[in-house]
Amino acid sequence: MRPESERSDWTDTDLLTNDAARERLEEAVGQLRAELDQRRTDGTAQDTIAELESRLARFQESLDELRRR
């Protein structure tokens, strides 16, 4: 076995399962929706809201794709 200093970082990397990725995306979507609701009521600039809406759409698209698997 190689010494610790020579081992690849990839040997100890955990890969997300589809279920774990879906759970994380569901949480992120919920948090982003809550943030958007707050920003809409507190007078945040429309360009910032549009950026958050775009991010939410991308997250939701990824989540929908994971749910189909």
N, CA and C atoms as an extended XYZ file, in Angstrom:
207
Properties=species:S:1:pos:R:3:atomname:S:1:resname:S:1:resid:I:1 pbc="F F F"
N         0.837       -1.181        0.000 N   MET     1
C         0.000        0.000        0.000 CA  MET     1
C         0.880        1.242        0.000 C   MET     1
N         0.478        2.232       -0.788 N   ARG     2
C         1.257        3.467       -0.876 CA  ARG     2
C         1.108        4.300        0.392 C   ARG     2
N         2.108        5.083        0.695 N   PRO     3
C         1.982        5.993        1.847 CA  PRO     3
C         0.847        6.982        1.616 C   PRO     3
N         0.270        7.482        2.701 N   GLU     4
C        -0.856        8.415        2.637 CA  GLU     4
C        -0.583        9.589        1.703 C   GLU     4
N         0.622       10.116        1.712 N   SER     5
C         0.951       11.283        0.907 CA  SER     5
C         0.924       10.995       -0.587 C   SER     5
N         0.985        9.738       -0.980 N   GLU     6
C         0.998        9.377       -2.398 CA  GLU     6
C        -0.340        8.843       -2.896 C   GLU     6
N        -1.315        8.696       -2.012 N   ARG     7
C        -2.615        8.156       -2.421 CA  ARG     7
C        -3.437        9.221       -3.121 C   ARG     7
N        -4.211        8.797       -4.053 N   SER     8
C        -5.084        9.696       -4.789 CA  SER     8
C        -6.223       10.169       -3.903 C   SER     8
N        -6.614       11.423       -4.063 N   ASP     9
C        -7.759       11.947       -3.338 CA  ASP     9
C        -9.038       11.201       -3.714 C   ASP     9
N        -9.079       10.665       -4.926 N   TRP    10
C       -10.280        9.993       -5.408 CA  TRP    10
C       -10.559        8.681       -4.699 C   TRP    10
N        -9.571        8.086       -4.064 N   THR    11
C        -9.793        6.789       -3.442 CA  THR    11
C       -10.756        6.871       -2.271 C   THR    11
N       -10.867        8.012       -1.622 N   ASP    12
C       -11.727        8.148       -0.456 CA  ASP    12
C       -12.971        8.989       -0.734 C   ASP    12
N       -13.224        9.300       -1.982 N   THR    13
C       -14.360       10.139       -2.323 CA  THR    13
C       -15.637        9.317       -2.355 C   THR    13
N       -16.663        9.830       -1.689 N   ASP    14
C       -17.978        9.199       -1.723 CA  ASP    14
C       -18.783        9.816       -2.852 C   ASP    14
N       -19.430        8.992       -3.627 N   LEU    15
C       -20.290        9.468       -4.693 CA  LEU    15
C       -21.732        9.457       -4.202 C   LEU    15
N       -22.485       10.487       -4.582 N   LEU    16
C       -23.888       10.541       -4.197 CA  LEU    16
C       -24.694        9.501       -4.949 C   LEU    16
N       -25.610        8.886       -4.258 N   THR    17
C       -26.577        8.034       -4.932 CA  THR    17
C       -27.672        8.946       -5.478 C   THR    17
N       -28.482        8.427       -6.375 N   ASN    18
C       -29.606        9.212       -6.891 CA  ASN    18
C       -30.529        9.640       -5.756 C   ASN    18
N       -30.766        8.757       -4.802 N   ASP    19
C       -31.638        9.086       -3.678 CA  ASP    19
C       -31.071       10.222       -2.837 C   ASP    19
N       -29.782       10.160       -2.553 N   ALA    20
C       -29.153       11.210       -1.751 CA  ALA    20
C       -29.153       12.539       -2.505 C   ALA    20
N       -28.886       12.486       -3.793 N   ALA    21
C       -28.895       13.710       -4.596 CA  ALA    21
C       -30.299       14.306       -4.636 C   ALA    21
N       -31.308       13.439       -4.775 N   ARG    22
C       -32.693       13.904       -4.801 CA  ARG    22
C       -33.064       14.574       -3.481 C   ARG    22
N       -32.678       13.959       -2.379 N   GLU    23
C       -32.970       14.538       -1.063 CA  GLU    23
C       -32.321       15.908       -0.900 C   GLU    23
N       -31.088       16.028       -1.327 N   ARG    24
C       -30.393       17.318       -1.217 CA  ARG    24
C       -31.031       18.378       -2.107 C   ARG    24
N       -31.421       17.976       -3.310 N   LEU    25
C       -32.074       18.922       -4.215 CA  LEU    25
C       -33.443       19.342       -3.687 C   LEU    25
N       -34.185       18.392       -3.105 N   GLU    26
C       -35.485       18.741       -2.521 CA  GLU    26
C       -35.312       19.776       -1.420 C   GLU    26
N       -34.308       19.594       -0.598 N   GLU    27
C       -34.022       20.555        0.469 CA  GLU    27
C       -33.627       21.914       -0.111 C   GLU    27
N       -32.771       21.893       -1.113 N   ALA    28
C       -32.321       23.142       -1.739 CA  ALA    28
C       -33.482       23.876       -2.401 C   ALA    28
N       -34.372       23.134       -3.058 N   VAL    29
C       -35.536       23.739       -3.702 CA  VAL    29
C       -36.427       24.393       -2.644 C   VAL    29
N       -36.654       23.716       -1.541 N   GLY    30
C       -37.468       24.274       -0.462 CA  GLY    30
C       -36.870       25.550        0.112 C   GLY    30
N       -35.568       25.532        0.330 N   GLN    31
C       -34.886       26.716        0.862 CA  GLN    31
C       -34.939       27.873       -0.124 C   GLN    31
N       -34.750       27.569       -1.389 N   LEU    32
C       -34.764       28.605       -2.411 CA  LEU    32
C       -36.160       29.201       -2.575 C   LEU    32
N       -37.172       28.362       -2.499 N   ARG    33
C       -38.550       28.878       -2.571 CA  ARG    33
C       -38.838       29.818       -1.399 C   ARG    33
N       -38.395       29.431       -0.210 N   ALA    34
C       -38.600       30.283        0.966 CA  ALA    34
C       -37.854       31.607        0.805 C   ALA    34
N       -36.637       31.541        0.295 N   GLU    35
C       -35.865       32.767        0.075 CA  GLU    35
C       -36.552       33.662       -0.952 C   GLU    35
N       -37.051       33.065       -2.014 N   LEU    36
C       -37.756       33.842       -3.038 CA  LEU    36
C       -38.998       34.526       -2.457 C   LEU    36
N       -39.765       33.796       -1.666 N   ASP    37
C       -40.944       34.392       -1.040 CA  ASP    37
C       -40.556       35.593       -0.188 C   ASP    37
N       -39.490       35.431        0.577 N   GLN    38
C       -39.019       36.527        1.430 CA  GLN    38
C       -38.551       37.713        0.585 C   GLN    38
N       -37.779       37.440       -0.436 N   ARG    39
C       -37.250       38.510       -1.288 CA  ARG    39
C       -38.360       39.261       -2.015 C   ARG    39
N       -39.397       38.538       -2.408 N   ARG    40
C       -40.516       39.190       -3.113 CA  ARG    40
C       -41.249       40.162       -2.196 C   ARG    40
N       -41.293       39.850       -0.905 N   THR    41
C       -42.016       40.711        0.027 CA  THR    41
C       -41.168       41.837        0.597 C   THR    41
N       -39.857       41.703        0.550 N   ASP    42
C       -39.016       42.739        1.161 CA  ASP    42
C       -38.474       43.773        0.177 C   ASP    42
N       -38.950       43.723       -1.064 N   GLY    43
C       -38.563       44.756       -2.019 CA  GLY    43
C       -37.221       44.565       -2.687 C   GLY    43
N       -36.761       43.345       -2.754 N   THR    44
C       -35.494       43.051       -3.425 CA  THR    44
C       -35.601       43.409       -4.907 C   THR    44
N       -34.499       43.849       -5.471 N   ALA    45
C       -34.456       44.239       -6.883 CA  ALA    45
C       -34.923       43.094       -7.779 C   ALA    45
N       -35.636       43.466       -8.829 N   GLN    46
C       -36.220       42.479       -9.734 CA  GLN    46
C       -35.159       41.608      -10.409 C   GLN    46
N       -33.989       42.161      -10.708 N   ASP    47
C       -32.958       41.333      -11.352 CA  ASP    47
C       -32.458       40.243      -10.412 C   ASP    47
N       -32.398       40.525       -9.115 N   THR    48
C       -32.003       39.507       -8.143 CA  THR    48
C       -33.068       38.431       -8.048 C   THR    48
N       -34.319       38.837       -8.037 N   ILE    49
C       -35.416       37.875       -7.993 CA  ILE    49
C       -35.401       37.002       -9.250 C   ILE    49
N       -35.170       37.612      -10.401 N   ALA    50
C       -35.109       36.859      -11.655 CA  ALA    50
C       -33.982       35.838      -11.619 C   ALA    50
N       -32.856       36.210      -11.051 N   GLU    51
C       -31.722       35.277      -10.940 CA  GLU    51
C       -32.092       34.091      -10.040 C   GLU    51
N       -32.752       34.372       -8.921 N   LEU    52
C       -33.172       33.301       -8.022 CA  LEU    52
C       -34.220       32.404       -8.679 C   LEU    52
N       -35.133       32.991       -9.440 N   GLU    53
C       -36.130       32.202      -10.158 CA  GLU    53
C       -35.471       31.299      -11.190 C   GLU    53
N       -34.463       31.800      -11.853 N   SER    54
C       -33.736       31.001      -12.831 CA  SER    54
C       -33.022       29.830      -12.147 C   SER    54
N       -32.409       30.102      -11.023 N   ARG    55
C       -31.724       29.044      -10.267 CA  ARG    55
C       -32.737       27.993       -9.815 C   ARG    55
N       -33.892       28.456       -9.311 N   LEU    56
C       -34.931       27.532       -8.874 CA  LEU    56
C       -35.391       26.652      -10.034 C   LEU    56
N       -35.569       27.232      -11.198 N   ALA    57
C       -35.991       26.459      -12.373 CA  ALA    57
C       -34.962       25.379      -12.719 C   ALA    57
N       -33.678       25.720      -12.646 N   ARG    58
C       -32.630       24.727      -12.938 CA  ARG    58
C       -32.624       23.613      -11.889 C   ARG    58
N       -32.754       23.993      -10.619 N   PHE    59
C       -32.803       22.990       -9.552 CA  PHE    59
C       -34.009       22.077       -9.749 C   PHE    59
N       -35.154       22.677      -10.050 N   GLN    60
C       -36.375       21.898      -10.221 CA  GLN    60
C       -36.260       20.953      -11.408 C   GLN    60
N       -35.646       21.412      -12.471 N   GLU    61
C       -35.439       20.554      -13.643 CA  GLU    61
C       -34.569       19.350      -13.283 C   GLU    61
N       -33.503       19.584      -12.547 N   SER    62
C       -32.633       18.480      -12.123 CA  SER    62
C       -33.379       17.527      -11.206 C   SER    62
N       -34.166       18.078      -10.307 N   LEU    63
C       -34.939       17.253       -9.385 CA  LEU    63
C       -35.957       16.409      -10.134 C   LEU    63
N       -36.641       16.999      -11.081 N   ASP    64
C       -37.609       16.249      -11.882 CA  ASP    64
C       -36.931       15.102      -12.625 C   ASP    64
N       -35.744       15.360      -13.149 N   GLU    65
C       -34.986       14.327      -13.858 CA  GLU    65
C       -34.626       13.179      -12.910 C   GLU    65
N       -34.186       13.505      -11.709 N   LEU    66
C       -33.854       12.450      -10.733 CA  LEU    66
C       -35.071       11.649      -10.328 C   LEU    66
N       -36.203       12.302      -10.229 N   ARG    67
C       -37.431       11.591       -9.833 CA  ARG    67
C       -37.894       10.616      -10.910 C   ARG    67
N       -37.559       10.877      -12.167 N   ARG    68
C       -37.942        9.995      -13.264 CA  ARG    68
C       -37.085        8.724      -13.309 C   ARG    68
N       -35.981        8.716      -12.645 N   ARG    69
C       -35.075        7.545      -12.688 CA  ARG    69
C       -35.534        6.461      -11.765 C   ARG    69
